[in-house]
Amino acid sequence: MGRGPEGLPGTTAAPGLVEHFFRREYGRLVAVLTRKVGVRHLDVVEDAVQGALLTALTAWTAQRIPEAPGAWLYRVAHNNLIADLRRKTNRLRILEQASDTVDQESEQSPPSYFAGEVADDTLRMLFICCDDAIPRESQLVFALKTLCRFSVSEIALRLFTSDANVYKRLGRARDRLRQIAPEIETPPLDALKSRLPSVQAVLYLLFNEFLGDLMSQARELLFAREQADRAAVHSYLVTTLCPDIEMRLQFTRARNVPRSCEFAPASVPSLS
Amino acid sequence: MGDPMSKKYLFLQRSQPGNWQQPSPAQMQDMYAAFNAWKEKFKDNILDMGGKLMPGGKVVTTSGATDGPFVEAKEIVGGYMFVSAESVEKALEVARAMPMLMTGSSIEIREVSGP
Protein backbone atom coordinates (compact mmCIF):
# COMPACT_ATOMS: atom_id res chain seq x y z
CA MET A 1 0.00 0.00 0.00
CA GLY A 2 2.94 2.34 0.52
CA ARG A 3 0.74 4.79 2.34
CA GLY A 4 2.40 5.81 5.56
CA PRO A 5 0.49 6.93 8.66
CA GLU A 6 2.03 10.36 8.06
CA GLY A 7 -0.08 10.85 4.93
CA LEU A 8 -1.02 14.48 4.57
CA PRO A 9 -3.87 15.15 6.97
CA GLY A 10 -6.95 16.67 5.48
CA THR A 11 -6.01 15.89 1.92
CA THR A 12 -7.31 12.34 2.05
CA ALA A 13 -10.27 11.53 -0.08
CA ALA A 14 -12.64 9.72 2.21
CA PRO A 15 -15.47 8.20 0.18
CA GLY A 16 -18.83 9.51 1.28
CA LEU A 17 -17.37 12.08 3.62
CA VAL A 18 -16.45 15.70 3.08
CA GLU A 19 -12.92 16.86 3.72
CA HIS A 20 -11.97 17.18 7.38
CA PHE A 21 -15.20 15.46 8.31
CA PHE A 22 -13.96 13.87 11.52
CA ARG A 23 -12.19 16.96 12.71
CA ARG A 24 -15.10 19.21 11.90
CA GLU A 25 -17.62 16.93 13.50
CA TYR A 26 -15.45 16.61 16.56
CA GLY A 27 -15.40 20.36 17.10
CA ARG A 28 -19.08 20.72 16.37
CA LEU A 29 -20.20 17.94 18.65
CA VAL A 30 -18.02 19.10 21.51
CA ALA A 31 -19.46 22.59 21.19
CA VAL A 32 -23.05 21.41 20.98
CA LEU A 33 -22.85 18.95 23.79
CA THR A 34 -20.88 21.25 26.06
CA ARG A 35 -23.57 23.86 25.73
CA LYS A 36 -26.07 21.23 26.73
CA VAL A 37 -24.36 20.01 29.85
CA GLY A 38 -22.01 22.81 30.88
CA VAL A 39 -18.30 23.43 30.67
CA ARG A 40 -17.60 21.67 33.94
CA HIS A 41 -18.29 18.42 32.10
CA LEU A 42 -16.02 19.26 29.20
CA ASP A 43 -13.75 16.29 29.75
CA VAL A 44 -16.70 13.93 29.75
CA VAL A 45 -17.99 15.53 26.58
CA GLU A 46 -14.65 15.17 24.84
CA ASP A 47 -14.43 11.51 25.77
CA ALA A 48 -17.97 10.91 24.56
CA VAL A 49 -17.28 12.54 21.21
CA GLN A 50 -13.96 10.77 20.75
CA GLY A 51 -15.70 7.49 21.52
CA ALA A 52 -18.40 8.23 18.97
CA LEU A 53 -15.84 8.96 16.28
CA LEU A 54 -14.05 5.70 17.00
CA THR A 55 -17.32 3.82 16.86
CA ALA A 56 -18.03 5.45 13.53
CA LEU A 57 -14.62 4.53 12.21
CA THR A 58 -15.23 0.88 12.97
CA ALA A 59 -18.86 0.70 11.99
CA TRP A 60 -18.58 2.68 8.78
CA THR A 61 -15.60 0.77 7.48
CA ALA A 62 -17.10 -2.61 8.34
CA GLN A 63 -20.51 -1.81 6.96
CA ARG A 64 -21.45 1.26 5.06
CA ILE A 65 -21.68 4.91 5.83
CA PRO A 66 -25.12 6.00 7.11
CA GLU A 67 -27.30 8.41 5.17
CA ALA A 68 -26.77 11.24 7.61
CA PRO A 69 -23.33 10.70 9.15
CA GLY A 70 -23.50 13.90 11.19
CA ALA A 71 -26.76 12.93 12.83
CA TRP A 72 -25.50 9.40 13.41
CA LEU A 73 -22.43 10.75 15.18
CA TYR A 74 -24.47 13.12 17.28
CA ARG A 75 -26.74 10.35 18.45
CA VAL A 76 -23.85 8.09 19.46
CA ALA A 77 -21.93 10.92 21.16
CA HIS A 78 -25.05 12.03 22.98
CA ASN A 79 -25.75 8.52 24.23
CA ASN A 80 -22.15 8.13 25.35
CA LEU A 81 -22.33 11.41 27.19
CA ILE A 82 -25.55 10.62 29.00
CA ALA A 83 -24.20 7.25 30.09
CA ASP A 84 -20.93 8.77 31.30
CA LEU A 85 -22.61 11.60 33.15
CA ARG A 86 -25.06 9.26 34.81
CA ARG A 87 -22.17 7.22 36.12
CA LYS A 88 -20.32 10.31 37.23
CA THR A 89 -23.19 12.12 38.92
CA ASN A 90 -24.14 8.96 40.70
CA ARG A 91 -20.69 8.97 42.22
CA LEU A 92 -20.85 12.64 43.05
CA ARG A 93 -24.23 12.36 44.72
CA ILE A 94 -22.99 9.64 47.02
CA LEU A 95 -19.84 11.59 47.71
CA GLU A 96 -21.91 14.57 48.76
CA GLN A 97 -23.90 12.40 51.13
CA ALA A 98 -20.72 11.05 52.62
CA SER A 99 -19.29 14.50 53.14
CA ASP A 100 -22.27 16.49 54.29
CA THR A 101 -20.61 17.11 57.62
CA VAL A 102 -17.45 18.44 56.07
CA ASP A 103 -16.16 21.36 58.04
CA GLN A 104 -14.85 24.63 56.75
CA GLU A 105 -11.32 23.34 56.41
CA SER A 106 -12.02 20.40 54.18
CA GLU A 107 -14.46 22.49 52.22
CA GLN A 108 -11.59 24.59 50.96
CA SER A 109 -9.57 21.62 49.82
CA PRO A 110 -9.87 20.43 46.27
CA PRO A 111 -12.68 17.95 45.71
CA SER A 112 -11.59 14.36 46.11
CA TYR A 113 -13.08 11.87 43.74
CA PHE A 114 -13.21 8.76 45.77
CA ALA A 115 -14.52 6.18 43.37
CA GLY A 116 -12.10 4.97 40.77
CA GLU A 117 -9.44 7.22 42.16
CA VAL A 118 -8.36 6.03 45.54
CA ALA A 119 -4.85 7.33 45.14
CA ASP A 120 -3.41 5.36 48.01
CA ASP A 121 -2.84 1.74 47.09
CA THR A 122 -2.98 0.53 50.62
CA LEU A 123 -6.22 2.23 51.38
CA ARG A 124 -7.65 0.89 48.17
CA MET A 125 -6.63 -2.62 49.07
CA LEU A 126 -8.09 -2.16 52.52
CA PHE A 127 -11.45 -1.39 50.98
CA ILE A 128 -11.13 -4.39 48.71
CA CYS A 129 -10.44 -6.59 51.70
CA CYS A 130 -13.61 -5.30 53.28
CA ASP A 131 -15.78 -6.42 50.36
CA ASP A 132 -19.36 -7.07 51.43
CA ALA A 133 -19.23 -10.54 49.96
CA ILE A 134 -16.64 -11.50 52.56
CA PRO A 135 -17.98 -12.36 56.01
CA ARG A 136 -17.22 -9.58 58.44
CA GLU A 137 -14.89 -11.55 60.66
CA SER A 138 -13.02 -12.78 57.60
CA GLN A 139 -12.62 -9.26 56.24
CA LEU A 140 -10.84 -8.19 59.34
CA VAL A 141 -8.57 -11.20 59.42
CA PHE A 142 -7.81 -10.90 55.76
CA ALA A 143 -6.99 -7.20 55.98
CA LEU A 144 -4.76 -7.71 58.97
CA LYS A 145 -2.96 -10.51 57.22
CA THR A 146 -2.68 -8.95 53.78
CA LEU A 147 -2.02 -5.35 54.63
CA CYS A 148 -0.45 -5.41 58.03
CA ARG A 149 1.51 -8.62 57.76
CA PHE A 150 0.12 -9.88 61.02
CA SER A 151 0.90 -13.51 61.66
CA VAL A 152 -1.94 -15.94 62.19
CA SER A 153 -1.23 -16.22 65.89
CA GLU A 154 -0.98 -12.47 66.29
CA ILE A 155 -4.41 -12.15 64.75
CA ALA A 156 -5.76 -14.96 66.90
CA LEU A 157 -4.46 -13.25 70.01
CA ARG A 158 -6.11 -9.99 69.14
CA LEU A 159 -9.45 -11.46 68.22
CA PHE A 160 -9.59 -13.80 71.20
CA THR A 161 -9.76 -16.86 69.00
CA SER A 162 -7.67 -19.84 67.91
CA ASP A 163 -5.11 -20.12 65.14
CA ALA A 164 -7.26 -22.71 63.42
CA ASN A 165 -10.17 -20.32 63.40
CA VAL A 166 -8.04 -17.59 61.87
CA TYR A 167 -6.91 -19.97 59.15
CA LYS A 168 -10.52 -20.82 58.43
CA ARG A 169 -11.49 -17.17 58.17
CA LEU A 170 -8.56 -16.44 55.90
CA GLY A 171 -9.56 -19.27 53.61
CA ARG A 172 -13.11 -18.01 53.44
CA ALA A 173 -11.97 -14.50 52.53
CA ARG A 174 -9.66 -15.79 49.81
CA ASP A 175 -12.43 -17.93 48.35
CA ARG A 176 -14.75 -14.97 48.17
CA LEU A 177 -12.13 -12.69 46.69
CA ARG A 178 -11.32 -15.25 44.06
CA GLN A 179 -14.96 -15.31 43.04
CA ILE A 180 -15.12 -11.57 42.61
CA ALA A 181 -11.62 -11.32 41.15
CA PRO A 182 -12.55 -10.03 37.66
CA GLU A 183 -14.19 -6.95 39.13
CA ILE A 184 -11.64 -6.39 41.83
CA GLU A 185 -10.60 -3.01 40.56
CA THR A 186 -11.39 -0.04 42.70
CA PRO A 187 -14.64 -0.58 44.57
CA PRO A 188 -17.44 1.82 43.61
CA LEU A 189 -18.14 4.66 45.96
CA ASP A 190 -21.31 3.28 47.47
CA ALA A 191 -19.35 0.16 48.27
CA LEU A 192 -16.66 2.27 49.87
CA LYS A 193 -19.20 3.86 52.11
CA SER A 194 -20.80 0.63 53.17
CA ARG A 195 -17.39 -0.88 53.80
CA LEU A 196 -16.25 2.01 55.92
CA PRO A 197 -17.23 0.49 59.29
CA SER A 198 -15.20 -2.61 58.48
CA VAL A 199 -12.29 -0.50 57.37
CA GLN A 200 -12.49 1.45 60.59
CA ALA A 201 -12.56 -1.71 62.64
CA VAL A 202 -9.31 -2.72 61.00
CA LEU A 203 -7.88 0.71 61.69
CA TYR A 204 -8.75 0.41 65.36
CA LEU A 205 -6.81 -2.82 65.55
CA LEU A 206 -3.88 -1.30 63.70
CA PHE A 207 -3.89 1.51 66.14
CA ASN A 208 -3.81 -1.01 68.91
CA GLU A 209 -0.86 -2.83 67.44
CA PHE A 210 1.47 -0.20 66.18
CA LEU A 211 1.05 2.80 68.35
CA GLY A 212 1.71 1.53 71.84
CA ASP A 213 3.36 4.75 72.86
CA LEU A 214 0.14 6.59 72.22
CA MET A 215 -1.94 4.26 74.32
CA SER A 216 -2.69 6.63 77.13
CA GLN A 217 -4.00 9.19 74.70
CA ALA A 218 -5.94 6.47 72.96
CA ARG A 219 -7.58 5.36 76.17
CA GLU A 220 -8.52 8.89 76.95
CA LEU A 221 -9.94 9.42 73.52
CA LEU A 222 -11.77 6.14 73.27
CA PHE A 223 -13.28 6.11 76.72
CA ALA A 224 -13.51 9.54 78.24
CA ARG A 225 -14.43 11.40 75.14
CA GLU A 226 -16.20 8.80 73.13
CA GLN A 227 -19.70 9.68 74.18
CA ALA A 228 -19.06 13.39 74.01
CA ASP A 229 -17.41 13.59 70.67
CA ARG A 230 -17.19 10.61 68.38
CA ALA A 231 -16.05 12.78 65.56
CA ALA A 232 -13.04 14.00 67.52
CA VAL A 233 -12.04 10.45 68.36
CA HIS A 234 -12.35 9.46 64.80
CA SER A 235 -10.40 12.43 63.51
CA TYR A 236 -7.66 11.72 65.97
CA LEU A 237 -7.39 8.12 64.84
CA VAL A 238 -7.42 9.17 61.26
CA THR A 239 -4.72 11.79 61.61
CA THR A 240 -2.61 9.40 63.63
CA LEU A 241 -3.02 6.41 61.41
CA CYS A 242 -3.05 7.92 57.98
CA PRO A 243 0.20 9.56 56.98
CA ASP A 244 -1.22 10.47 53.63
CA ILE A 245 -3.10 13.73 53.71
CA GLU A 246 -5.47 12.65 50.97
CA MET A 247 -6.39 9.52 52.87
CA ARG A 248 -6.97 11.59 55.98
CA LEU A 249 -9.28 13.89 54.15
CA GLN A 250 -11.30 11.04 52.81
CA PHE A 251 -11.76 9.52 56.20
CA THR A 252 -12.52 12.81 57.82
CA ARG A 253 -15.24 13.42 55.31
CA ALA A 254 -16.88 10.15 56.08
CA ARG A 255 -16.37 10.30 59.79
CA ASN A 256 -20.04 10.39 60.68
CA VAL A 257 -20.36 6.70 59.95
CA PRO A 258 -18.27 4.91 62.58
CA ARG A 259 -21.22 3.73 64.66
CA SER A 260 -20.80 0.02 64.19
CA CYS A 261 -17.17 -0.67 64.93
CA GLU A 262 -18.06 -3.84 66.68
CA PHE A 263 -14.50 -5.00 66.90
CA ALA A 264 -13.25 -1.92 68.62
CA PRO A 265 -14.78 -2.53 72.05
CA ALA A 266 -13.37 -6.04 72.03
CA SER A 267 -9.90 -4.88 71.20
CA VAL A 268 -9.70 -1.82 73.35
CA PRO A 269 -10.11 -3.38 76.82
CA SER A 270 -7.15 -5.60 76.07
CA LEU A 271 -4.95 -2.52 76.23
CA SER A 272 -5.40 -1.93 79.88
CA MET B 1 -16.87 -16.68 -4.17
CA GLY B 2 -17.31 -17.54 -7.79
CA ASP B 3 -13.87 -18.93 -8.47
CA PRO B 4 -13.89 -22.65 -7.64
CA MET B 5 -10.13 -22.61 -7.20
CA SER B 6 -10.22 -20.11 -4.36
CA LYS B 7 -9.92 -21.09 -0.75
CA LYS B 8 -11.56 -19.50 2.20
CA TYR B 9 -9.51 -17.93 4.96
CA LEU B 10 -10.40 -16.69 8.38
CA PHE B 11 -8.59 -13.56 9.49
CA LEU B 12 -8.28 -13.10 13.21
CA GLN B 13 -7.21 -9.66 14.28
CA ARG B 14 -5.49 -9.07 17.58
CA SER B 15 -4.52 -5.70 18.94
CA GLN B 16 -2.42 -4.73 21.90
CA PRO B 17 -4.54 -2.40 23.97
CA GLY B 18 -1.62 -1.09 26.01
CA ASN B 19 0.42 0.64 23.36
CA TRP B 20 -2.46 1.84 21.27
CA GLN B 21 -2.96 5.58 21.36
CA GLN B 22 -6.25 7.23 20.65
CA PRO B 23 -6.08 8.67 17.15
CA SER B 24 -6.92 12.30 16.58
CA PRO B 25 -9.90 13.13 14.38
CA ALA B 26 -7.52 13.95 11.53
CA GLN B 27 -5.81 10.58 11.89
CA MET B 28 -9.22 8.92 12.00
CA GLN B 29 -10.07 10.53 8.71
CA ASP B 30 -6.87 9.12 7.24
CA MET B 31 -7.57 5.70 8.70
CA TYR B 32 -11.06 5.76 7.31
CA ALA B 33 -9.79 6.65 3.84
CA ALA B 34 -6.99 4.08 3.98
CA PHE B 35 -9.35 1.36 5.06
CA ASN B 36 -11.81 2.15 2.33
CA ALA B 37 -9.03 2.16 -0.24
CA TRP B 38 -7.96 -1.26 1.01
CA LYS B 39 -11.52 -2.52 0.87
CA GLU B 40 -11.91 -1.27 -2.68
CA LYS B 41 -8.63 -2.79 -3.80
CA PHE B 42 -9.46 -6.24 -2.47
CA LYS B 43 -13.21 -6.18 -2.88
CA ASP B 44 -13.09 -9.43 -4.84
CA ASN B 45 -11.30 -11.16 -1.99
CA ILE B 46 -13.35 -9.93 0.92
CA LEU B 47 -16.13 -12.44 1.46
CA ASP B 48 -17.39 -11.15 4.75
CA MET B 49 -16.16 -8.02 6.51
CA GLY B 50 -16.88 -9.78 9.78
CA GLY B 51 -16.76 -7.47 12.71
CA LYS B 52 -15.26 -6.32 15.91
CA LEU B 53 -15.56 -8.57 18.94
CA MET B 54 -16.69 -7.07 22.21
CA PRO B 55 -14.40 -7.59 25.18
CA GLY B 56 -15.35 -10.13 27.82
CA GLY B 57 -17.56 -13.06 26.98
CA LYS B 58 -17.96 -16.55 28.36
CA VAL B 59 -16.04 -19.76 28.11
CA VAL B 60 -18.07 -22.97 28.22
CA THR B 61 -16.70 -26.40 29.04
CA THR B 62 -18.30 -29.58 30.35
CA SER B 63 -17.57 -28.34 33.86
CA GLY B 64 -19.61 -25.19 33.34
CA ALA B 65 -19.38 -21.66 32.03
CA THR B 66 -16.97 -19.00 33.22
CA ASP B 67 -16.32 -15.41 32.36
CA GLY B 68 -13.51 -15.20 29.94
CA PRO B 69 -11.44 -15.63 27.95
CA PHE B 70 -8.63 -15.17 30.46
CA VAL B 71 -5.64 -14.97 28.21
CA GLU B 72 -2.89 -12.42 27.91
CA ALA B 73 -4.10 -9.11 26.54
CA LYS B 74 -2.02 -9.50 23.39
CA GLU B 75 -3.71 -12.78 22.65
CA ILE B 76 -7.26 -11.52 22.75
CA VAL B 77 -9.00 -11.70 19.40
CA GLY B 78 -10.51 -8.31 18.61
CA GLY B 79 -12.08 -8.95 15.24
CA TYR B 80 -12.58 -11.44 12.43
CA MET B 81 -13.13 -11.45 8.70
CA PHE B 82 -13.49 -13.99 5.88
CA VAL B 83 -11.33 -13.64 2.81
CA SER B 84 -11.17 -15.74 -0.31
CA ALA B 85 -7.86 -16.21 -2.08
CA GLU B 86 -6.36 -18.75 -4.46
CA SER B 87 -3.41 -19.30 -2.13
CA VAL B 88 -2.16 -18.44 1.31
CA GLU B 89 0.31 -16.08 -0.38
CA LYS B 90 -2.55 -14.06 -1.80
CA ALA B 91 -4.27 -14.07 1.59
CA LEU B 92 -1.03 -12.77 3.08
CA GLU B 93 -0.97 -10.00 0.52
CA VAL B 94 -4.47 -8.97 1.51
CA ALA B 95 -3.60 -9.03 5.19
CA ARG B 96 -0.31 -7.14 4.77
CA ALA B 97 -2.10 -4.31 3.06
CA MET B 98 -4.61 -3.89 5.86
CA PRO B 99 -4.32 -0.39 7.33
CA MET B 100 -5.05 -1.70 10.80
CA LEU B 101 -1.63 -3.33 10.86
CA MET B 102 -0.26 0.16 11.31
CA THR B 103 -2.01 0.56 14.64
CA GLY B 104 -0.15 -2.40 16.12
CA SER B 105 -2.61 -5.12 15.23
CA SER B 106 -1.60 -8.57 14.13
CA ILE B 107 -3.59 -10.78 11.77
CA GLU B 108 -3.72 -14.53 12.09
CA ILE B 109 -4.65 -16.28 8.84
CA ARG B 110 -6.30 -19.70 8.95
CA GLU B 111 -7.63 -21.64 6.02
CA VAL B 112 -11.18 -22.83 6.46
CA SER B 113 -11.49 -26.50 5.48
CA GLY B 114 -14.26 -27.79 3.29
CA PRO B 115 -15.86 -26.54 0.11
Boltz contact constraints between the chains, C-beta under 6 A:
constraints:
  - contact:
      token1: [A, 1]
      token2: [B, 97]
      max_distance: 6.0
  - contact:
      token1: [A, 3]
      token2: [B, 34]
      max_distance: 6.0
  - contact:
      token1: [A, 5]
      token2: [B, 102]
      max_distance: 6.0
  - contact:
      token1: [A, 7]
      token2: [B, 30]
      max_distance: 6.0
  - contact:
      token1: [A, 9]
      token2: [B, 26]
      max_distance: 6.0
  - contact:
      token1: [A, 12]
      token2: [B, 29]
      max_distance: 6.0
  - contact:
      token1: [A, 12]
      token2: [B, 30]
      max_distance: 6.0
  - contact:
      token1: [A, 12]
      token2: [B, 33]
      max_distance: 6.0
  - contact:
      token1: [A, 14]
      token2: [B, 29]
      max_distance: 6.0
  - contact:
      token1: [A, 14]
      token2: [B, 32]
      max_distance: 6.0
  - contact:
      token1: [A, 14]
      token2: [B, 33]
      max_distance: 6.0
  - contact:
      token1: [A, 15]
      token2: [B, 36]
      max_distance: 6.0
  - contact:
      token1: [A, 22]
      token2: [B, 25]
      max_distance: 6.0
  - contact:
      token1: [A, 22]
      token2: [B, 28]
      max_distance: 6.0
  - contact:
      token1: [A, 22]
      token2: [B, 29]
      max_distance: 6.0
  - contact:
      token1: [A, 23]
      token2: [B, 25]
      max_distance: 6.0
  - contact:
      token1: [A, 23]
      token2: [B, 26]
      max_distance: 6.0
  - contact:
      token1: [A, 26]
      token2: [B, 25]
      max_distance: 6.0
  - contact:
      token1: [A, 53]
      token2: [B, 28]
      max_distance: 6.0
  - contact:
      token1: [A, 57]
      token2: [B, 28]
      max_distance: 6.0
  - contact:
      token1: [A, 57]
      token2: [B, 32]
      max_distance: 6.0
  - contact:
      token1: [A, 58]
      token2: [B, 52]
      max_distance: 6.0
  - contact:
      token1: [A, 61]
      token2: [B, 35]
      max_distance: 6.0
  - contact:
      token1: [A, 62]
      token2: [B, 49]
      max_distance: 6.0
  - contact:
      token1: [A, 62]
      token2: [B, 51]
      max_distance: 6.0
  - contact:
      token1: [A, 182]
      token2: [B, 67]
      max_distance: 6.0
